[in-house]
Every structure is written in C-alpha cells, then in structure tokens.
C-alpha cells in the first residue's frame, strides 16, 4: 500500500521509499525513513497534500512524494 492511499487517522509502518536520491535525502532529513511509524493526520482537498505525524514532528508531503512511500497499516 502507498502512503497516498492511507485514510486519515490510520497508523502505518514505512516499509520502503522508492524515490530518487535527492528526495530520499530530503525525507531522511525530515525523519521519514524505513521502519518508522507514522500517523496520517490530514489530507487536503483532492488529496494534493498529506500531513503525517512522525514521533513529535508533523510533516506535510505532496501527493507525488507520498506515492513513492510504501507502507503497511498497523493497529
């Protein structure tokens, strides 16, 4: 499942990041790495942006970026 497909208030585990080196570096700087738990907080109209929580940080991602992050829903 891709991060862009996850519904609001769902918890996920990041399994894989399928992005180019530049985007991977940016995501890593924001704390978005493999094996990290995240919660989808909000989605903009049309799902153009997705706001997630990772630890105590909140990060907004473009839909195109979220489509490159594979996740697994957790309880």
Secondary structure, 3 states (H helix, E strand, C coil): CEHHHCCCCCEEEEEEECCCHHHHHHHHHCCCCCCCEEEEEEECHHHCEEEEEECCEEEEEEHHHHCCEEEEEEC
